[in-house]
Amino acid sequence: MLTTLQDKVAIITGAGQGIGQGIAFALAARGAKVVVVGRTLSKCQATCKIIEQRFSTETIPMACDVANHDDLKRVTQDTAQQFKTIDILVNNAVATSIGPLIDQQDDKVIQAFMVGPMATLRLMQLCYPYLKLQGGSIINMASTAAKRWDMANYGVYAAEKDAIRALTRAAASEWGADNIRANNILPHANSPALKNWMKHRPEEAAEFIKGIPLQRVGDCETDIGQFVAMLCSPESSYISGQSIAIDGGQAYMS
């Protein structure tokens, strides 16, 4: 077992299930202490229990509404109080509003941006003082939705994800001198959200799979999580400011 992240401390939002959970497993496998953040405490606790059983590393489950600034402050402060530092931040939580632009409602769009780019910015700001102490890594969640030639019905989702990409690039530029790296990943993974989308849009989902050269959707832990773990590890210490598609070759990242 690799121990390249031994005793590093990672905060992961949306880690009670899906991609966030897969990333939590992969970081723990390399020795990281993991703070599992999510809306539902029981899901966070279940993830922590699995991590402790599989990897024997320390975890903390934390219920949090990432759209609430006070909740984000609490997560950051409690993590620093218990583990003394923060080395890795993974902004994975998401909310969105899918559908035609003409039908978009202000409250749903605002909520999408509060959970997405606004929470990403706030957590980066809150974690910055700790990340710069001995260098750190930020991984933010973008999407290939913004790279599709036909973005119909996904305009809000693409907009919030491209806003996150811009914030990540700025963090890499401004905080590189502090030895803080910031990167985006654009994943396709068999998360509950994607499975639900495929269930309700079977024809679109079939075409989606056909468009992936590797002809499969990635696994949350072995495909997405392990790549993120590598990106946070010393072997990736010269990679920053990048947007990397983990999608079986579907997106053309020009």
C-alpha positions as CSV (number, residue, x, y, z in Angstrom):
1,M,0.0,0.0,0.0
2,L,1.3,3.5,-0.9
3,T,1.8,5.8,2.0
4,T,2.6,9.0,0.0
5,L,-0.1,11.0,2.0
6,Q,0.8,9.6,5.4
7,D,-0.7,11.8,8.1
8,K,-1.8,14.5,5.6
9,V,-5.2,16.0,6.5
10,A,-7.9,16.2,3.8
11,I,-11.3,17.9,3.8
12,I,-13.7,16.5,1.2
13,T,-17.1,17.9,0.6
14,G,-20.0,15.7,-0.6
15,A,-18.1,12.7,0.7
16,G,-21.0,10.7,2.0
17,Q,-21.4,8.9,-1.3
18,G,-20.4,8.9,-4.9
19,I,-17.3,10.6,-6.2
20,G,-16.5,12.3,-2.9
21,Q,-16.6,8.9,-1.1
22,G,-14.4,7.3,-3.7
23,I,-11.9,10.1,-3.3
24,A,-12.0,9.7,0.5
25,F,-11.3,6.0,0.2
26,A,-8.3,6.6,-2.2
27,L,-6.8,9.3,0.0
28,A,-7.2,7.2,3.1
29,A,-5.5,4.3,1.3
30,R,-2.4,6.4,0.9
31,G,-2.4,7.3,4.6
32,A,-4.4,10.6,4.8
33,K,-6.6,11.5,7.7
34,V,-10.0,12.3,6.2
35,V,-12.7,14.8,7.2
36,V,-15.9,13.5,5.5
37,V,-18.2,16.4,4.9
38,G,-21.8,16.2,3.6
39,R,-25.4,17.3,4.1
40,T,-26.4,14.0,5.8
41,L,-24.4,13.1,8.9
42,S,-25.4,9.4,8.8
43,K,-23.9,9.0,5.3
44,C,-20.7,10.7,6.5
45,Q,-20.5,8.4,9.5
46,A,-21.0,5.4,7.3
47,T,-18.2,6.5,5.0
48,C,-15.9,7.1,8.0
49,K,-16.7,3.6,9.4
50,I,-15.7,2.0,6.1
51,I,-12.5,4.0,6.0
52,E,-11.5,3.0,9.6
53,Q,-12.2,-0.6,8.8
54,R,-10.4,-0.7,5.5
55,F,-7.5,1.6,6.1
56,S,-7.2,2.1,9.9
57,T,-6.7,5.9,9.5
58,E,-8.4,8.7,11.5
59,T,-11.6,10.2,10.2
60,I,-14.1,12.9,11.3
61,P,-17.7,12.9,9.9
62,M,-19.2,16.4,9.7
63,A,-22.6,17.5,8.6
64,C,-22.5,20.7,6.7
65,D,-24.5,22.9,4.3
66,V,-21.8,24.2,2.1
67,A,-24.0,27.1,1.0
68,N,-23.8,28.3,4.6
69,H,-20.6,30.3,5.4
70,D,-20.9,29.6,9.1
71,D,-21.0,25.9,8.5
72,L,-17.9,26.1,6.3
73,K,-16.1,28.1,9.1
74,R,-17.0,25.4,11.6
75,V,-15.7,22.6,9.4
76,T,-12.4,24.4,8.9
77,Q,-11.9,25.4,12.5
78,D,-12.9,22.0,13.9
79,T,-10.6,20.2,11.5
80,A,-7.7,22.5,12.4
81,Q,-8.4,22.1,16.1
82,Q,-8.5,18.3,16.0
83,F,-5.8,17.6,13.4
84,K,-3.7,20.8,13.8
85,T,-3.4,21.4,10.0
86,I,-5.2,21.1,6.6
87,D,-3.1,19.8,3.7
88,I,-5.7,18.9,1.1
89,L,-9.0,20.4,0.1
90,V,-11.4,18.6,-2.3
91,N,-14.5,20.7,-3.3
92,N,-16.9,18.1,-4.6
93,A,-20.3,19.0,-3.3
94,V,-22.7,20.1,-6.1
95,A,-26.2,21.4,-6.8
96,T,-27.6,22.4,-10.1
97,S,-30.7,23.3,-12.2
98,I,-31.0,21.3,-15.4
99,G,-33.3,22.5,-18.2
100,P,-33.8,25.2,-20.8
101,L,-32.6,28.6,-20.0
102,I,-36.0,30.1,-20.5
103,D,-37.4,28.0,-17.6
104,Q,-34.6,28.7,-15.1
105,Q,-35.8,30.1,-11.8
106,D,-33.7,32.5,-9.8
107,D,-33.8,30.6,-6.5
108,K,-32.6,27.4,-8.0
109,V,-29.8,29.1,-10.0
110,I,-28.6,31.0,-7.0
111,Q,-28.6,27.8,-4.9
112,A,-26.5,26.1,-7.6
113,F,-23.9,28.9,-7.5
114,M,-23.9,29.0,-3.7
115,V,-23.2,25.3,-3.5
116,G,-20.8,25.3,-6.4
117,P,-18.4,28.3,-7.1
118,M,-19.3,30.3,-4.0
119,A,-18.7,27.4,-1.6
120,T,-15.5,26.5,-3.5
121,L,-14.2,30.1,-3.1
122,R,-15.1,30.3,0.5
123,L,-13.5,27.0,1.5
124,M,-10.4,27.9,-0.5
125,Q,-10.2,31.2,1.5
126,L,-10.8,29.5,4.8
127,C,-8.3,26.7,4.2
128,Y,-5.6,29.0,2.7
129,P,-3.9,29.9,6.1
130,Y,-3.4,26.2,6.8
131,L,-2.5,25.1,3.3
132,K,0.3,27.6,3.0
133,L,2.0,26.5,6.3
134,Q,3.7,23.5,4.6
135,G,2.3,23.5,1.1
136,G,-1.0,21.9,0.1
137,S,-3.2,20.7,-2.7
138,I,-6.7,21.9,-3.8
139,I,-8.8,19.7,-6.1
140,N,-12.0,21.3,-7.4
141,M,-14.8,19.6,-9.3
142,A,-15.5,20.8,-12.8
143,S,-17.4,19.1,-15.7
144,T,-17.1,18.3,-19.3
145,A,-20.6,19.7,-19.7
146,A,-19.0,23.0,-20.6
147,K,-17.0,21.3,-23.3
148,R,-20.0,19.9,-25.2
149,W,-20.8,21.3,-28.6
150,D,-24.5,21.1,-27.7
151,M,-25.0,22.6,-24.2
152,A,-28.8,22.7,-24.5
153,N,-30.4,22.1,-21.1
154,Y,-27.1,22.2,-19.2
155,G,-26.3,25.9,-19.4
156,V,-26.5,26.6,-15.7
157,Y,-24.5,23.5,-14.8
158,A,-21.9,24.3,-17.3
159,A,-21.7,27.9,-16.1
160,E,-21.2,27.0,-12.5
161,K,-18.5,24.5,-13.4
162,D,-16.6,26.9,-15.6
163,A,-16.8,29.5,-12.8
164,I,-15.1,26.9,-10.6
165,R,-12.4,26.3,-13.3
166,A,-11.7,30.1,-13.4
167,L,-11.4,30.3,-9.6
168,T,-9.1,27.3,-9.5
169,R,-6.8,28.8,-12.2
170,A,-6.7,32.0,-10.2
171,A,-5.8,30.2,-7.0
172,A,-3.0,28.3,-8.7
173,S,-1.6,31.6,-10.0
174,E,-2.0,33.6,-6.8
175,W,-1.0,31.0,-4.3
176,G,1.7,29.1,-6.2
177,A,4.4,31.1,-4.3
178,D,3.0,29.6,-1.1
179,N,3.5,26.1,-2.5
180,I,-0.2,25.6,-2.9
181,R,-1.3,23.7,-6.0
182,A,-4.8,23.9,-7.4
183,N,-6.3,21.7,-10.1
184,N,-9.7,20.8,-11.5
185,I,-10.8,17.4,-12.5
186,L,-13.7,16.8,-14.9
187,P,-14.9,13.2,-14.1
188,H,-17.4,10.7,-15.4
189,A,-18.2,8.3,-12.6
190,N,-20.9,5.9,-11.7
191,S,-22.1,8.0,-8.8
192,P,-25.7,8.0,-7.5
193,A,-26.3,11.2,-9.3
194,L,-25.2,9.9,-12.7
195,K,-27.0,6.6,-12.2
196,N,-30.2,8.6,-11.5
197,W,-29.7,10.7,-14.6
198,M,-29.1,7.6,-16.7
199,K,-32.3,6.0,-15.3
200,H,-34.5,9.0,-16.2
201,R,-32.8,9.8,-19.5
202,P,-32.0,6.3,-21.0
203,E,-31.7,7.4,-24.6
204,E,-29.5,10.3,-23.8
205,A,-27.4,8.1,-21.5
206,A,-27.0,5.5,-24.2
207,E,-25.6,8.1,-26.6
208,F,-23.4,9.5,-23.8
209,I,-21.8,6.0,-23.3
210,K,-21.3,5.7,-27.1
211,G,-19.3,8.9,-27.0
212,I,-16.8,7.6,-24.5
213,P,-13.8,5.9,-26.4
214,L,-13.2,3.5,-23.5
215,Q,-17.0,2.6,-23.6
216,R,-17.5,2.7,-19.8
217,V,-18.2,5.1,-17.0
218,G,-15.4,5.4,-14.4
219,D,-15.5,3.9,-10.9
220,C,-15.7,6.5,-8.1
221,E,-12.7,5.0,-6.2
222,T,-10.4,3.1,-8.6
223,D,-10.7,5.5,-11.6
224,I,-11.5,8.9,-10.0
225,G,-10.3,8.6,-6.4
226,Q,-7.0,7.0,-7.2
227,F,-6.2,9.7,-9.8
228,V,-7.0,12.4,-7.3
229,A,-4.8,10.7,-4.7
230,M,-1.9,10.7,-7.2
231,L,-2.6,14.4,-8.0
232,C,-2.3,15.3,-4.3
233,S,0.9,13.2,-3.8
234,P,4.6,14.2,-4.2
235,E,4.9,12.7,-7.7
236,S,2.5,15.4,-9.0
237,S,4.2,18.3,-7.2
238,Y,4.8,20.2,-10.4
239,I,1.2,20.0,-11.7
240,S,-1.0,23.1,-10.9
241,G,-3.6,25.2,-12.6
242,Q,-4.8,22.4,-14.8
243,S,-8.2,21.1,-15.8
244,I,-7.9,17.3,-16.3
245,A,-10.8,15.2,-17.8
246,I,-11.1,11.8,-16.2
247,D,-13.7,10.6,-18.7
248,G,-12.4,7.7,-20.8
249,G,-11.3,10.0,-23.5
250,Q,-14.6,11.7,-24.3
251,A,-13.7,15.4,-23.9
252,Y,-11.3,17.3,-26.1
253,M,-9.6,19.7,-23.7
254,S,-8.4,22.4,-26.1
